[in-house]
Amino acid sequence: MHHSTRRGFDQAFVHEKSRGGRGPALLCVHGWPESKRIFWKVIEPFARAGFDVIVPDLRGFGDSGPAPDGFYDTVSHARDMHSLVRDHLGYESAVLLGGDLGGPVIQEMALRWPEFVERMVLFN
């Protein structure tokens, strides 16, 4: 497990790189009241398929710390995700996968940073 503090809290995440080196980023965003563990069984198959898989815990969930500003809204989560993938890990774009609360979070990302989002997959 890895950690980032770029947004003022301890954000826990898994970063499994593709077998071919650096593949396209695949950001998997969990719902409420879940954590990154919901994606455990698909991380390895996605990496074998050529993705660099990024699976964070949202602020206040799982192994991540609480929000420094007290906000747990869609916009704050979207900013956290974008900062993690772009600023901390250095990807210029990503495929987004989200369910439940993760769905609105990735939709917010697509609205705020359309040039960053290659594709978006919503599930429930």
ROVEX-259749 format. One record per residue (C-alpha): residue in three letters; x, z, y. Coordinates in nm, 2 decimals, always signed. Example, Ala and Ser with C-alpha at 12.3 -4.5 7.8 and 13.67 -1.06 7.14 Angstrom:
(ALA,(+1.23,+0.78,-0.45)) (SER,(+1.37,+0.71,-0.11)) 
This chain:
(MET,(+0.00,+0.00,+0.00)) (HIS,(+0.11,-0.08,+0.35)) (HIS,(+0.03,+0.08,+0.69)) (SER,(-0.01,-0.04,+1.05)) (THR,(-0.04,+0.16,+1.37)) (ARG,(-0.07,-0.13,+1.61)) (ARG,(-0.42,-0.03,+1.73)) (GLY,(-0.35,+0.35,+1.76)) (PHE,(-0.45,+0.47,+1.42)) (ASP,(-0.31,+0.46,+1.07)) (GLN,(-0.46,+0.15,+0.91)) (ALA,(-0.40,+0.12,+0.53)) (PHE,(-0.39,-0.22,+0.37)) (VAL,(-0.28,-0.42,+0.07)) (HIS,(-0.08,-0.74,+0.12)) (GLU,(-0.03,-0.94,-0.19)) (LYS,(+0.16,-1.26,-0.13)) (SER,(+0.09,-1.58,-0.32)) (ARG,(+0.32,-1.68,-0.61)) (GLY,(+0.45,-1.98,-0.41)) (GLY,(+0.58,-1.78,-0.12)) (ARG,(+0.38,-1.78,+0.20)) (GLY,(+0.03,-1.92,+0.15)) (PRO,(-0.27,-1.92,+0.38)) (ALA,(-0.39,-1.57,+0.47)) (LEU,(-0.71,-1.45,+0.31)) (LEU,(-0.86,-1.14,+0.48)) (CYS,(-1.10,-0.95,+0.27)) (VAL,(-1.32,-0.70,+0.47)) (HIS,(-1.52,-0.44,+0.29)) (GLY,(-1.86,-0.30,+0.38)) (TRP,(-2.01,+0.04,+0.44)) (PRO,(-1.95,+0.30,+0.28)) (GLU,(-1.69,+0.11,+0.08)) (SER,(-1.31,+0.07,+0.10)) (LYS,(-1.05,-0.18,+0.00)) (ARG,(-1.10,-0.08,-0.36)) (ILE,(-1.40,-0.30,-0.38)) (PHE,(-1.16,-0.60,-0.39)) (TRP,(-0.92,-0.46,-0.66)) (LYS,(-1.02,-0.70,-0.93)) (VAL,(-0.99,-1.01,-0.72)) (ILE,(-0.66,-0.96,-0.53)) (GLU,(-0.44,-1.09,-0.81)) (PRO,(-0.66,-1.39,-0.89)) (PHE,(-0.67,-1.49,-0.52)) (ALA,(-0.29,-1.45,-0.50)) (ARG,(-0.25,-1.67,-0.81)) (ALA,(-0.48,-1.93,-0.64)) (GLY,(-0.22,-1.95,-0.36)) (PHE,(-0.35,-1.71,-0.09)) (ASP,(-0.16,-1.43,+0.08)) (VAL,(-0.43,-1.17,+0.03)) (ILE,(-0.48,-0.90,+0.29)) (VAL,(-0.72,-0.62,+0.21)) (PRO,(-0.75,-0.34,+0.47)) (ASP,(-0.95,-0.02,+0.50)) (LEU,(-1.15,-0.03,+0.82)) (ARG,(-1.09,+0.25,+1.06)) (GLY,(-1.23,+0.58,+0.92)) (PHE,(-1.27,+0.44,+0.57)) (GLY,(-1.06,+0.49,+0.26)) (ASP,(-0.70,+0.55,+0.33)) (SER,(-0.72,+0.46,+0.70)) (GLY,(-0.72,+0.72,+0.97)) (PRO,(-1.01,+0.79,+1.21)) (ALA,(-1.07,+0.58,+1.53)) (PRO,(-0.86,+0.70,+1.82)) (ASP,(-1.13,+0.61,+2.06)) (GLY,(-1.43,+0.72,+1.85)) (PHE,(-1.56,+0.37,+1.81)) (TYR,(-1.67,+0.23,+1.48)) (ASP,(-1.85,-0.07,+1.60)) (THR,(-1.83,-0.44,+1.49)) (VAL,(-1.61,-0.53,+1.79)) (SER,(-1.36,-0.26,+1.73)) (HIS,(-1.33,-0.34,+1.36)) (ALA,(-1.29,-0.71,+1.45)) (ARG,(-1.01,-0.64,+1.70)) (ASP,(-0.84,-0.42,+1.44)) (MET,(-0.86,-0.70,+1.18)) (HIS,(-0.73,-0.97,+1.42)) (SER,(-0.44,-0.75,+1.53)) (LEU,(-0.35,-0.66,+1.17)) (VAL,(-0.34,-1.02,+1.05)) (ARG,(-0.20,-1.19,+1.36)) (ASP,(+0.01,-0.93,+1.54)) (HIS,(+0.13,-0.71,+1.26)) (LEU,(+0.16,-0.97,+0.98)) (GLY,(+0.22,-1.28,+1.19)) (TYR,(-0.04,-1.52,+1.06)) (GLU,(-0.16,-1.78,+1.31)) (SER,(-0.49,-1.83,+1.12)) (ALA,(-0.69,-1.69,+0.82)) (VAL,(-0.97,-1.75,+0.58)) (LEU,(-1.21,-1.45,+0.62)) (LEU,(-1.42,-1.29,+0.34)) (GLY,(-1.66,-1.01,+0.42)) (GLY,(-1.97,-0.84,+0.28)) (ASP,(-2.21,-0.59,+0.42)) (LEU,(-2.05,-0.45,+0.73)) (GLY,(-1.75,-0.68,+0.67)) (GLY,(-1.99,-0.98,+0.73)) (PRO,(-2.06,-0.90,+1.09)) (VAL,(-1.70,-0.80,+1.15)) (ILE,(-1.57,-1.15,+1.04)) (GLN,(-1.85,-1.32,+1.23)) (GLU,(-1.74,-1.14,+1.54)) (MET,(-1.38,-1.26,+1.47)) (ALA,(-1.50,-1.62,+1.44)) (LEU,(-1.69,-1.59,+1.77)) (ARG,(-1.40,-1.43,+1.96)) (TRP,(-1.11,-1.63,+1.81)) (PRO,(-1.25,-1.95,+1.66)) (GLU,(-0.90,-2.11,+1.66)) (PHE,(-0.79,-1.83,+1.43)) (VAL,(-1.06,-1.86,+1.17)) (GLU,(-1.01,-2.15,+0.91)) (ARG,(-1.31,-2.06,+0.70)) (MET,(-1.55,-1.78,+0.65)) (VAL,(-1.72,-1.65,+0.34)) (LEU,(-2.01,-1.40,+0.36)) (PHE,(-2.15,-1.21,+0.07)) (ASN,(-2.39,-0.93,+0.00)) 
